[in-house]
Amino acid sequence: MSVPLPRPKLSVKLFWMAIVFLAVALTAVGFTLYESWKLEGGAAAINDMGSERMRSYRIAYLLTESVRTGDPAVHEQMQTEIRRFEDVLAVLKAGDPVRPLLLPQDREILAEFNVIEEHWFNTIKPMIVHANTTGRSESLNKLRTEIDVFVGIIDQVVRLIEANNARIIAILRYMQFGLIALSLVGAITLIYLMLLLVVRPVASLSEGMQRMAAGEFGARLPVETRDEFGELAEGFNRMASRLQDLYVTLEERVAEQTRDLGARNRELATLYEVARLLNEPATPEELCRNFLRRLMILHGAAGGAVRLVDTGTRSLHLFVHEGLSAAFASEERCVHMGECLCGVAAQTNRSAVDVLDNIAPDVAVDCRMAGYRTVATFPIRFKRELLGIFNLYFTGLPAISREDRKLLETLGQHLGVAIENQRLASRDRELAVYEERSLLARELHDSIAQSLAFLNIQVQMLEDSLARNARSEVAEVVERIHEGVQESYDDVRELLVHFRARVKQEEDIGVALERMLVRFGAQTGLVTGFSDSGTGVPLQADSQLQVLHILQEALSNVRKHAGATRVDLAVQRDGRYRFAVTDDGCGFVIKGAPDVSEMHIGLRIMRERALRIGAQLEVESRPGSGTVVTLMLPQGQGTDGSEVTQREVHA
């Protein structure tokens, strides 16, 4: 079996094209740089050879002066020049790539340079030493003649180096023309390759897409290469074939999708209808019965039942049934977990659709006797907790699809939420009644019960005074009994008003408080003032009622204990609700005063009510300076204005 060769990638082709072009360009540039470096080294060699020629004449001159004058300084200067001459010769021979300095590696130039070295060390330098030693003029004349010959050799080397540099310059010029030609050829080649490898495939792909957009689903692209564009062409052809097939079967698919969409719409309509039924105000029995009736109509069931779980006995109790005979309902009144089809489904907490023809004859005997052939069981859950199950009974073999089962399971969850909401609402009502009764009992105990205890003591004192025939004490006790009865009567009336107080629906708290303050002023004869500033989000009904009760208790304390002539009630809405009751009464010591225990009872009741709505209660008072009771609700009440109303009512 032959293994297909890997496809050459377009990116690889472009990469190697760029590498080749870059390599050629770098080679040409590198060779040019190398020739330029040689040219610069030859120029430096010419300069140094010229300096050697001048240094030769200077050495001859310094030798003549040294012989003539005998000056040691001149002799030392001559030796320095000789050393420099030899150092330059050594550098010229070895080369210096840093400067750069390079003697051209030409055979003729190197031969002439060797002649210079040999002539210097074998002829010129010995003659300098001999002339310096003897000091004869003929030696000096002979040295000058030899130096002229030596300088001629140096000039010959310079001419050879210049000729070599001229050749290098010519080479550089030819290379520059070559680089220009290479740039033109490379650019033309790259343009051609880009047209061949990129532009033409892209144009072909664009043309195919335009034909496809025009509805020509038979359009195909030629696969000319094996690179990425070849893969794109193959992919385009596959896509075109797929679209052509889809277009051919489009009507069938549209009809199929329409059927599916109709089924989904029916499911959504069913879900909406059942959710609407479960959210209507009704008793749990009515909710379950309406639920069963709706499902029986939708699925053509002959009967239905809702069973709720008793976790204590691990049994299912028949709660509501529809379409079942009395005998069948009596037999199925209580089913234990794991018993029969319903108990097994409840124990596993799963839905089941059981065809009785396919199971053992001794299972579901009651269902068989009632004439049912199919029993569908679905759990009723709330947050994964099993509350019960509901059954649909069929006399035939219904087609319950997997989607229908999922929908019925979802409806079971909705029914579980509705049942649990009913239970929670019942518990909330029970708890509210219990809390209000506890509060009523506490207020009765803290007010009327205390007064009755006081009256009981006074009656005992009256009996004792009558037994002793102490008429002065009898009159005093009777007066106290009368005051106690009047106080109890006032407390009862206040409690009746207190517990009958309600805020009308959609009534603002400010209006209700103003009406309460007017009634309080009329009953007590006190001067009252009311102010309402700012605006805010309306309070909930429960919060309004608790605020009304708290402020009623504050006004009651003013009536009972303050001895005031004026009381003011201020409502402020500036980001949070703030209520303040201010009186000009006698005031009191908030902590540690033994004569304000009854007032402390009222304060404790007020704080308990404030705690129920998350509010904060503050009391400020000093003897002789009146009292201020402030109630502040939690943050969150908005404000968008500063409208202020103030009214004063005189009794």
Salt bridges, closest charged atoms under 4 A:
GLU35 OE2 - LYS38 NZ 3.69
ASP48 OD2 - ARG99 NH1 3.01
GLU52 OE1 - ARG55 NH1 2.76
GLU65 OE1 - ARG68 NH2 2.53
GLU76 OE2 - ARG83 NH2 3.76
GLU81 OE1 - ARG55 NE 3.21
GLU81 OE2 - ARG58 NE 3.61
GLU81 OE2 - ARG84 NH1 3.62
GLU86 OE2 - LYS125 NZ 2.59
GLU117 OE1 - LYS93 NZ 3.64
GLU146 OE2 - HIS119 NE2 2.67
ASP155 OD1 - ARG53 NH1 2.16
GLU216 OE2 - ARG211 NH2 2.66
GLU224 OE1 - ARG200 NH2 3.19
ASP227 OD2 - LYS13 NZ 3.63
GLU231 OE2 - LYS9 NZ 3.15
GLU234 OE1 - ARG7 NH2 2.94
GLU234 OE2 - ARG226 NH1 3.38
GLU267 OE2 - ARG264 NH2 2.80
GLU273 OE2 - ARG276 NH2 2.40
GLU280 OE2 - ARG276 NH1 2.61
ASP310 OD2 - HIS317 NE2 3.68
GLU322 OE1 - ARG289 NH1 3.26
GLU322 OE2 - ARG293 NE 3.35
GLU332 OE1 - ARG307 NH2 3.28
ASP357 OD2 - ARG373 NH2 2.47
GLU420 OE1 - ARG423 NH1 3.90
GLU435 OE1 - ARG612 NH2 3.30
GLU436 OE2 - ARG609 NH2 3.79
GLU436 OE1 - ARG612 NH1 3.88
GLU443 OE2 - HIS498 NE2 3.80
GLU443 OE2 - ARG609 NH2 3.73
ASP446 OD1 - HIS445 ND1 3.18
ASP446 OD2 - ARG604 NH2 3.11
ASP464 OD2 - ARG468 NE 3.03
GLU473 OE1 - ARG468 NH2 2.54
GLU476 OE2 - ARG480 NH1 2.86
ASP491 OD1 - LYS560 NZ 3.38
GLU494 OE1 - ARG559 NH2 2.50
GLU507 OE2 - ARG515 NH1 2.76
ASP508 OD2 - ARG573 NH2 2.75
GLU514 OE2 - ARG647 NE 2.21
ASP532 OD2 - ARG573 NH2 2.75
ASP568 OD1 - ARG566 NH2 2.92
GLU608 OE1 - ARG442 NH1 2.60
GLU648 OE1 - ARG566 NH2 2.85
GLU648 OE2 - HIS650 NE2 2.80
